[in-house]
């Protein structure tokens, strides 16, 4: 931006919009500003360099691994860790205010922890599962996030605990609920809070807005050990809670694309509704209606209860801040599905019909919202919801191919007309 302004100064002077003195002051101002692009490039290349050096050392050692003695293997296993600690100590003492140095050193040392643990376990044939290695690695790496004030270490940590939760809850046999994941997730929240307070517009903070909810979404399913039907309720409450987090005043000052909580909360709810617009879920729910009271003693029931109460608390805060008249269907969608779930015990056909109507209404509301806010993304999102609903009904109805084709043509025309009218409206306003 500053380069464009400096290039435009001669033209502005010639046009009489600026005096020579004003142009000189503007030029001096921009020349005194730090070059943020170079700092950003240094940060990116520093992190990439740390990653490549760490991976290169591991590959070199791995290529000659079989020819090495056990004692030499042990030394080589600890070598990257020692180097990483030495570099990190140097950064803390001499370069603590330079973010690129902190991020690069923390990234290298975090990877060195994992390499050392895996190699030592292989050298001495230490038994254990992948989840055990990941848990030890993440516990050892967590202090780096705070000591080095490293957001890259936070990314690695979040990816690691998510992988640990998925490995323990989905892949290993017998599967288990990864309770340690939730403890470790809570321990990273202070760093996330500091990012929001100190650097709310940085790329690291924006990435955290996406990674944090994604991690929760991926790992929540590990609670589905006994009564999987209840996990639909749990996910609706989770998506409702995420959506309400995305409605906090903090996100009002940021573009929609930066609000991972709002987008994932809305998108997750719509995908679940599309899945439940088929009859498989409601038929199974009706068949198991007699088992409801036995569900209250399962982990899934308590997860549903906790998430629903959490979402209700945020709904109360939203209503208190904005007024009840500002509450839309999306804010209370988790409560609507709770009602549909109860109806499904006795009338699955009615719940199925209501889910389809609900999707149609949501699509129309998003189209209306996009039109009012002059936002093509929201407008097309509403059109996509209706298109997805029609596509789902394409596979489970006995309508003729002609009727189905006509419906798709109509939706396509609707896409074109809605986007064309909004673009024309923008041109006229300009």
N, C-alpha and C positions, 0 to 999 in steps of 0.2 A: 504493500500500500504506500509506504514512504517513497519508494522509487518512482511510482507513478505520479505522486504529488510533485516530486522534485523535477521530473521531466516536464510537467505541465506548467511550471512556474514561468518560463519565458513567454508562453502563449498568453498566460493570464496578465502578465505585465504589458504585453503588446496590446491586449484588448482593453487595457485601462482598468481592470478589475483589482489589480494590486499595484502598490508603489514599489520602487526599488528597495526601500527600507523594510517594508512588510515582507517582501520576498526573501531578503537577507535573513530576517529573524526566523522565518519559517525554515529556511535551509539550515540555519544554525541549530534550531530545535531538533530537527530530524537527525542531523549528524551527531548530536550528543546522545541520542537514544542508543541503547545496546542493540546489537544485531540479534534479534530473537531467532531468526531462521538458522543462523550459524550455531546458536546454543542448542536448538532443537536437533539439528543434524548431528552435532557432537554427541548428544544424548543417545540418539538412535544408533549411531555407528559404534558408540562405546558399548551399548548392550549387545549389539550383534557381534562385535569383536570378542566380548567375553564368552558369548555362546559358542562361537566358532573355535576359540582357543580351547575351551573346555571339552568340546566334542572331539577336536583334533587330538588332544592328549589321550582321551579314552580310546580312540581308534588306533593310535600308534601302539598303545599298550596291548590292546586286544589282538592286534596282528601278530605280535611276538609272545603271546601269553603262554602258550604250551611249552616254549623252550626255556622259560624262566623257573628258577628255584622258588620254593615256597617263601623263603625269607625275603628274596628280592621282590616277589609279588606283593608281599605285605608292605614293603617300603614304597613301592610304586602306588599302592592303593592309598597310602596316606600322603603321598607327595602333593597331589593337587589340593588336598585339604590344607596342608601346611602353607603352600603358596598362597592359596586364597585367604587364609587367616592373616598372613604377613601383609598382603596387599590391602586387606580391609583395615588392619591396624594403621598402616601408613595413611590411608585415606581419612580415617577418623582423626588422626593427629595433624595432618598437613592439608588435606583437601576436603574437610568436612562440609564446607559451604558450597562445594561444586557438585551439583546434582548428577552430572554425567559420570563423575568418578564414583560416587556412592552407588549409583544404579549398576554400573559395570562390575564393581567389586562384589556387590551383594549377589548379583546374578551368577558370577563365577563360583563364589563360595557356596551358594545354595546347591548348584549342580555338583560341586565337589563333595558335598555331604552325601548325596545320593549315590555317586560313583563309589565312594569309599565304603559305604554300607553294603552295597551289592557285591563288590569285589571281595570284601572280607568274608561275607557269608558264603561266597563260592569257594574261596581258598580253603576255608576250614569246614566246609560242608555243614554249615549251621542250618538246621531244619526250620521251615516256616513257609508261610504263604506270601503271595505278592502283597496282600493287604497289610501284613505285619511289617514288611519292608517300608511300604508307603507311610504307615503310621509313624514309625520311628523317624523316618526322613523328615516328615512334616513337623513333628514335635521339635526336632533339632533345628530346623530351618526357621521356625516361627520367630525366635528372638531377632533374627536378621532384619525382619520387617521394621522393628522398632529401633534397634541399635543403629542401623544404617539409614533409617527413614526411607526405605526403598519400596516403591510401588511395584517395580518389576518382581521383587521377591514376593510381594503380596499376590501378584498374578500367579506365579509358580505355586505358591502355597494354596491358593483357591483351586487351581487345576488339580493339584495333588490330592487335596482332601476330597474333592468331587470324585476323582478316580478311585480313591480309597473306598468311599461310600458305595460307589457303583460296583466295584470289585467284590466287596464283602456282601452287599445286599442283593446283587443280581447274578454274579458269575460263579463264585466259589460255592462248593457244596459241603455241608448244608449252608444255605444262605442265612445270614444274620442281620439284625437291625444294627446299623453302624452308629451306635450312640456316641462314640468318640468324635464322629464327624460334627455333630451338633455342638459339642463343647469347643472344638477347634474353630468352628464357624463363628461362635460368639467371641472368641478371643481375637479375631481379626477385625471385629466391628470398630474398636477404638481407632484403628488406622484409617478405616473408611470415613469415620466421623471427622478426623483431622484433615483428610483430603477435602471433604466438603467445606470445612470451615476456612482452610488456608488457600486452597487452589480450586475453587468451584468450577472453573471453566477449562481446566487443563485436560489434555487427552487422557491422562491416567485416571482422572476422576470420572470422565465420561465412560471409559472402558469398564470401570468398576460398576457403574450404573447398569451395565448389561451382564457382567459376569456374576455379580452377587445373586440376582434373581434366577439366572440360568442354573447356577449351582443348586439352589433350593429346589427348583423344578425337577432337575435330574435326580436328586437324592431322595425326595419325598416318597417316591414309589417304593423305596426299600422297606417301608412300613407295611406294605401289602403282603403279609405273610400268612394270614388266616382268612380274612373276609375282604376279598379284593373289591367287592361291590362298594364298600364304604369308601374306598380310595377315590371314587368319583366325587363324592361329597368333599373329601379332603382337598382334592385338587381345585374344585370350584371355590372353596373358601380361601385357598392359597392364592388363586388368581384374583379373587375379589380383594384380598388384602394387598397384593402387589399393585393392583389398579388404583386403590385408594392411596397407597404410598406415592404413586405417580401424580396424584392430585394435590400433593402438598405445595404450599406457596413457593418453596425453594425452586421447583421445576417450572414455575410460571415465567421465570427469567431466562429459560433455556429453550432452544429449539426442540420440537417434538422428537426429532430423530435421536436426541441425546437422552430421552426419557425411556430407558429400557424397562422400568417398572410398569409404566402405563401401557406401552406397546405389548409387552409379553403378557401382562394381565388380561388385556382385551383379546389378543390373538389366541391365548390359551383357552379362554372361556368359549370363544367362537368355535375352535377346533373340537372341544369337548361336546358342545351342543350338536355339531355336525355328526360326530360319532354316535351320539345318542338319538339322532333323528332316524336311526334304524331301530328295528324292534328287538334285537337280540338282548340288549340290556334289560329292557322292561319285562320281557318274558321270564328271564332268569330271576329278576327281582320279585316278580309275582309268585314264582315257584318257591322262593325262600322266605316268604313273608312270615312264616311261622317261627323262623329262627331269630327274629328281631331282638328279643330280650337276651338271647345268648350273645349277641354282638356287643352288648354293653361291657363285657369283661375283656374285650380284645384290645390290643394296642391301637388298631385302626380307629376304634370308637373314640378313644381319648385324644388321638391326633385330630380327628374331625372336630371334637369339642373345643380343643385348644385353638385351632386355626379359626373356627367360626367366632369364638369370643374375641380373638385378636382382630378379625375383620370388623366385627361389630364395634369394637372400641374405636377403630379408625373411622368407621362410618359416623359414629357419634361426633368425633372431632371435626369431620368434614361438615356435618350438618350444623354444628355449633359455629363454625367459622363462616360458612357461606349461606346458611339458612336452609330449611327443609325444601323450599321451593326450587333450589338449585340441584337437588338430587335427581339424577337421571336413572334410566333403567340399568345401565352398566354398573352403577354404584351399588345397586341392591340385587344384582343378578345372582349372587351366591345364596341370598335368601329366597329368591324366586325358585331356584333349583331345589332348595331344601323342601319347599312346598310341593314341587312336582315329584320329588322323591317319595314323599309321604303319600301322594295320590297314587303313585305307581304301585304301591302295595295292594291296592284294591281295584284300581281301574287303569291297567297299563296302557290300554288303547287311548284313553283320554290324555295321559301324560305324553305319549308319543305325538299325538296331534298338537298338544300345546307347545312342545319343543319346536315343531316345525313352524308354528305361528310365531313363536318367540324369535326364531331366526329371521323370519320375514320382517317382523317389526324392527329388529335391531338393524337390519340392512337399510330399511327406509329411514330410520333415525340418523344413521351415519351419513346417508346421502343428504338429508336435510341439514345436518350439522356442517358438512363440508360446503354446502351451498351458502349457508349463513356466514361461515368464516372465510369464504373464498379460498378454500384449501383443496387442491386437486387430490392430494393424497388421501384425505379423509373421505372425499366424495367417491373415489375409485374403490376405497376399502368397503364402503357400503354396497357398491355395485358388485364387488367380488363376493361378498357374503351371500347375496341373492343368487349369483351365478353358481356358487358352490352348492347352495341348497337345491337348485334346479338339477345340477349334475348328480347329486346324491339320489334325487327322486328318479333320475333317468335309469338307474340300475334296479330299483325295487318297485317299479310301477309297471302296469300293463298298458300304458298309453301307447298309441301307435307311433311309429317313427316319424310320421308326418307332423304330428302334434309336438313331439319332442323337438324336431327340427325347427318348427315355427317358434317355439319358446326360446331356443338359442338365438335365432335370428332377431327376435324382439329384444333380448338382452343385449346383443351386440349393437343394435341400433340405439338402445338406451345409453350404452357406454359412449358412443360417438356423439349423440346429441348433448348429453350432460357435459362432457368435456368441451365440446365446441362452444356451448352457450357460456360456460365459465370463462373460457379464453377470450371470447368476444366481449364479455362483460369487463374483463381486465383491460382490454384494449380501449374500450369506451371510457373507462375511468381514467386511464392514463391520458 
